[in-house]
């Protein structure tokens, strides 16, 4: 066979397998938010890519609330001393909290409004905002107590103490239908239970599977709730995250060698992101989808020089904002954009290399659809040639 005909044959083999479309774990490309030295810590994101959070002014102990997007760049929110922007809706309205004093605020297009406090209170904290400009959080007396969940709408902050019928509570999120989740204490402040409040209808969830308490932190437009609770393991209280789908509460699992799972973000397609903590120097950012928890670091290009530590939010387009670290580099934020997986990535680690080559013999001669790149019903030399042609 001539060199030319050999090349033609190889090209034909590669073309023959180009139609393979087996399901694959999502892969991502990474983009940095400003410079790492700016210490931008993003917390939430809307469907238009507008993100909010704070700038860590280290060594100064204050934080500056910020808005950031690729189009706008970095926009500081002017507050008296220190604060954080914690929620943003699709119209660009931002909810957050100042620290000295602790007061909830609403920000839009350069204007900041103090949301006030509930009657008898001296502090408030805004956690989330929906597209109807309804804001939820907590407010009360920081010295004498109690602290209760609130709903702010049409310029009025209303305590939810009566609806929740408990000593203390917090509202953490509100969906597009105005349904709220958070926690309500049952017998004493630390005896927390996640709740779902739909108008006057209250549902209280059980503790996290195998645990002693629960707290709802996120709710999607279908009413599914994500949160966390504590389990007693080896004499220690350790956080584990859950998802409640209206019928059952499911533990999200945990990454290998880690001991704590904290979910921070969820979209309307049942994708959850967060962080696992353990003995390693840094937390590990995770993504959970269809019952499987994965280390986000394993879904990055092989030459990624940073460690993703805390995935903070994910929107319906699958875009993720995460905190990241590297030796000698301060914690900063990055944006992860979904991309197509590389060809021949049999092991679903978002790269084609030795792991895939080692995995292929186990499927040789079988009808394994993941390794049968050309979908001809058998794993053979054609599939091996395709893998080698896409090495790296």
C-alpha positions in Angstrom: 0.0 0.0 0.0 1.4 3.4 -0.9 1.8 6.2 1.6 -1.0 8.2 -0.1 -3.4 5.3 0.0 -2.6 4.7 3.6 -3.4 8.3 4.4 -6.6 8.1 2.4 -7.6 5.0 4.4 -6.8 6.7 7.7 -8.8 9.7 6.7 -11.7 7.4 5.8 -11.5 5.7 9.1 -11.6 9.0 11.0 -14.4 10.3 8.9 -16.3 7.1 9.5 -16.4 7.5 13.3 -17.1 11.3 13.3 -20.8 10.7 13.7 -20.4 9.1 17.1 -22.7 10.9 19.6 -22.6 8.9 22.9 -23.6 10.8 26.0 -20.7 12.4 27.8 -20.0 14.3 31.0 -20.0 18.1 30.4 -16.6 19.7 29.7 -15.7 23.4 30.2 -13.4 26.1 29.1 -12.2 28.6 31.7 -12.1 32.4 31.8 -10.7 34.6 34.6 -12.8 37.4 36.1 -10.5 40.5 36.2 -7.0 39.7 37.6 -6.4 37.2 40.4 -4.8 40.0 42.5 -8.2 41.8 42.5 -9.6 39.1 44.7 -13.1 39.1 43.2 -15.4 36.6 44.9 -18.6 36.0 42.9 -21.6 34.6 44.6 -24.6 34.6 42.1 -25.3 34.9 38.4 -28.4 35.5 36.3 -29.4 34.1 32.9 -27.7 37.0 31.0 -24.3 36.4 32.5 -24.5 39.2 35.0 -22.8 38.2 38.2 -22.5 39.7 41.7 -20.4 39.2 44.7 -17.6 41.2 46.5 -14.1 42.3 46.2 -11.9 41.1 49.1 -9.9 44.2 50.1 -7.2 42.3 52.0 -5.4 43.3 54.1 -8.2 45.8 54.8 -11.0 43.9 56.6 -13.7 45.4 54.5 -15.4 44.0 51.4 -16.8 45.9 48.4 -20.0 44.7 46.8 -19.5 44.3 43.1 -21.4 43.6 39.8 -19.4 42.0 37.0 -20.1 40.8 33.4 -17.9 40.3 30.4 -19.6 43.4 28.8 -19.7 45.7 31.8 -16.5 44.7 33.4 -16.2 45.3 37.2 -18.7 47.8 38.7 -18.3 48.5 42.5 -21.5 49.2 44.5 -21.0 52.1 46.8 -21.9 51.4 50.4 -20.9 53.2 53.6 -18.3 50.7 54.8 -18.4 47.0 53.8 -20.8 44.6 52.2 -21.7 41.8 49.7 -24.0 41.5 46.7 -25.7 38.2 47.2 -28.5 37.8 44.6 -29.3 39.1 41.1 -32.4 38.7 38.9 -32.6 38.6 35.1 -33.5 42.3 35.0 -30.2 43.3 36.7 -31.6 44.2 40.1 -29.2 43.2 42.9 -29.9 42.3 46.5 -27.2 42.3 49.2 -26.1 43.3 52.6 -23.9 46.0 54.2 -21.9 45.0 57.3 -21.6 48.2 59.4 -24.5 48.3 60.1 -25.9 45.0 58.8 -28.7 46.3 56.5 -30.3 44.7 53.4 -30.0 46.7 50.2 -31.4 46.8 46.7 -29.2 48.0 43.9 -30.0 48.9 40.3 -28.2 50.9 37.7 -26.1 53.0 40.1 -28.8 53.5 42.8 -28.7 51.8 46.1 -31.8 51.6 48.4 -31.7 50.6 52.1 -34.5 48.0 52.6 -34.8 48.8 56.3 -35.7 46.3 59.0 -38.7 44.5 60.4 -40.6 46.3 63.3 -38.5 46.1 66.4 -35.4 45.0 64.5 -32.0 46.6 64.0 -30.4 44.4 61.4 -31.4 42.8 58.1 -29.7 40.7 55.4 -31.1 40.2 51.8 -30.2 36.8 50.3 -32.1 36.5 47.0 -34.3 38.3 44.5 -36.6 37.1 41.8 -37.8 38.7 38.6 -40.8 40.2 40.3 -38.5 42.2 42.6 -39.5 40.1 45.6 -36.5 39.9 48.0 -36.1 37.4 50.9 -33.6 37.3 53.8 -33.6 37.7 57.5 -34.1 40.6 60.0 -34.6 41.2 63.7 -32.8 42.3 66.9 -29.2 41.3 66.9 -28.9 41.7 70.7 -32.2 40.5 72.1 -33.5 38.5 69.1 -35.3 36.9 67.5 -34.1 36.9 63.9 -36.8 35.9 61.4 -37.2 35.4 57.7 -38.7 38.4 55.7 -40.3 39.0 52.4 -39.8 42.5 50.8 -42.0 43.6 48.0 -43.5 46.9 46.8 -41.3 48.8 49.2 -42.5 47.0 52.3 -40.5 44.4 54.4 -42.8 41.9 56.1 -41.7 39.4 58.8 -42.6 35.8 58.0 -42.6 34.9 61.7 -46.4 34.2 61.8 -46.4 32.0 58.8 -43.4 30.0 59.9 -44.6 29.8 63.6 -41.2 29.3 65.2 -38.7 30.9 67.4 -36.3 32.0 64.6 -35.9 31.5 60.9 -34.1 32.6 57.7 -35.3 32.8 54.1 -32.5 31.9 51.7 -34.1 31.8 48.2 -37.3 32.7 46.3 -38.3 31.3 42.9 -40.1 32.9 40.0 -43.5 31.9 41.5 -42.7 33.5 44.8 -42.1 30.2 46.7 -39.6 30.6 49.4 -37.1 28.2 51.1 -34.9 28.6 54.1 -34.9 27.1 57.6 -37.2 27.3 60.7 -36.0 26.2 64.1 -38.3 23.7 65.8 -37.4 23.7 69.5 -34.2 25.7 69.8 -32.1 27.8 67.4 -29.9 25.0 66.2 -32.7 22.6 65.7 -33.2 23.6 62.0 -35.6 22.2 59.4 -35.7 23.2 55.8 -39.1 24.7 54.8 -41.0 25.6 51.7 -43.5 28.5 52.0 -46.0 28.9 49.1 -48.2 31.8 50.2 -49.8 30.5 53.4 -49.0 26.8 52.7 -46.0 25.6 54.7 -44.0 22.4 54.2 -41.3 21.4 56.6 -38.7 18.9 55.4 -37.0 16.3 57.5 -33.3 16.4 58.4 -30.7 15.5 55.7 -30.6 11.7 55.2 -28.9 10.2 58.3 -28.6 13.7 59.8 -29.9 15.8 62.6 -31.1 19.0 60.8 -31.6 20.6 57.4 -31.7 24.0 55.7 -33.1 24.9 52.3 -30.7 27.2 50.5 -32.0 27.1 46.9 -35.3 26.6 45.1 -35.9 26.3 41.4 -39.0 27.3 39.4 -40.5 23.8 39.7 -40.2 23.9 43.5 -37.3 21.5 43.9 -35.1 22.4 46.9 -31.3 22.1 47.4 -29.8 22.6 50.8 -27.6 21.0 53.5 -27.7 19.6 57.0 -25.4 18.0 59.5 -24.6 14.4 60.1 -22.7 13.1 63.1 -19.8 11.1 61.8 -16.8 10.0 64.0 -18.1 12.3 66.7 -18.2 15.3 64.5 -21.0 17.3 62.9 -20.4 17.3 59.2 -22.4 19.1 56.5 -23.9 17.0 53.7 -26.0 18.5 50.9 -29.4 17.2 49.6 -31.9 17.7 46.8 -35.6 17.4 47.5 -37.8 16.8 44.4 -41.2 17.1 46.0 -41.3 13.4 47.0 -38.0 12.4 48.5 -34.7 13.9 49.8 -31.6 12.6 48.1 -28.1 13.0 49.4 -25.9 14.5 46.7 -22.9 12.3 47.7 -19.4 13.4 48.2 -16.0 13.4 46.4 -13.4 10.8 47.4 -11.4 11.5 50.5 -13.6 14.5 51.4 -15.8 14.8 54.5 -18.1 17.8 53.9 -20.4 18.7 51.0 -21.9 22.2 50.6 -24.2 23.0 47.6 -24.1 26.7 46.6 -26.0 26.9 43.2 -28.7 25.2 41.2 -30.4 25.8 37.8 -33.7 24.8 36.4 -32.2 21.7 34.8 -31.4 19.8 38.0 -27.7 20.7 37.9 -26.2 21.5 41.3 -22.8 23.0 42.0 -20.8 23.5 45.3 -17.7 22.4 47.2 -16.4 19.4 49.0 -14.0 19.9 51.9 -11.7 17.5 53.6 -8.0 17.1 54.5 -6.6 18.5 51.2 -5.2 22.1 51.3 -8.1 23.5 49.2 -11.8 22.6 48.9 -12.8 20.9 45.6 -15.5 22.4 43.4 -18.2 19.8 42.3 -21.0 19.6 39.8 -23.9 17.2 40.4 -26.2 16.0 37.6 -28.4 13.0 37.0 -27.5 11.5 40.4 -23.7 11.7 39.8 -21.3 14.1 41.6 -18.1 15.0 39.8 -15.0 17.0 40.6 -15.1 20.0 38.4 -11.3 20.0 38.2 -11.5 16.7 36.3 -13.6 18.4 33.6 -11.1 21.1 32.8 -8.4 21.0 30.1 -5.4 19.0 31.2 -3.1 22.1 31.4 -5.4 24.1 33.7 -3.0 25.8 36.2 -5.5 26.4 39.0 -7.6 24.4 41.4 -11.3 25.1 41.4 -12.3 25.3 45.0 -15.9 26.5 45.4 -18.4 26.5 42.5 -20.9 29.2 43.6 -23.6 29.2 40.9 -24.8 27.8 37.6 -27.4 29.3 35.2 -29.8 27.5 32.8 -27.2 27.7 30.0 -24.9 25.6 32.2 -22.4 28.5 32.8 -20.7 28.1 36.2 -19.0 30.7 38.4 -16.4 29.3 40.7 -13.7 30.4 43.1 -10.1 29.2 42.3 -6.7 29.0 43.9 -3.1 28.3 42.8 0.2 28.3 44.7 1.1 32.0 45.4 -2.1 33.2 43.8 -5.0 34.6 46.0 -8.5 33.2 45.8 -10.3 34.7 42.8 -13.3 33.9 40.5 -13.5 32.2 37.2 -16.2 31.6 34.7 -16.7 28.1 33.3 -18.4 27.8 29.9 -19.7 24.5 28.6 -17.8 23.1 25.5 -18.1 19.9 23.5 -16.0 17.1 24.8 -12.8 16.1 22.9 -13.2 13.2 20.5 -12.5 9.6 21.8 -12.7 10.6 25.4 -13.7 7.2 26.6 -13.0 7.9 30.3 -15.0 11.1 30.4 -12.1 13.2 31.8 -12.4 15.9 29.1 -9.1 14.8 27.5 -8.0 12.1 25.1 -4.9 10.2 26.3 -3.4 7.2 28.1 -6.4 6.6 30.3 -8.6 6.2 27.1 -6.0 3.9 25.5 -5.9 1.7 28.6 -9.7 1.6 28.8 -10.2 0.6 25.1 -8.9 -3.1 25.4 -11.5 -3.9 28.0 -14.2 -3.1 25.4 -12.4 -4.8 22.4 -14.7 -7.0 20.4 -17.8 -5.9 22.3 -20.7 -3.7 21.4 -19.8 -1.1 24.1 -21.4 2.1 22.7 -19.0 4.4 24.5 -15.9 2.8 22.8 -17.6 2.1 19.5 -16.8 5.5 18.0 -18.1 4.7 14.5 -21.3 3.0 15.8 -20.8 -0.1 13.6 -21.7 -2.5 16.4 -18.2 -3.6 17.4 -15.1 -2.1 19.1 -12.2 -2.8 16.8 -9.1 -1.4 15.0 -11.2 1.4 13.4 -12.0 2.7 16.9 -8.3 2.4 18.0 -7.2 4.4 14.9 -9.7 7.1 15.7 -8.5 7.4 19.4 -4.8 7.7 18.3 -5.6 10.3 15.7 -7.2 12.5 18.4 -4.5 12.0 21.0 -4.0 15.0 23.4 
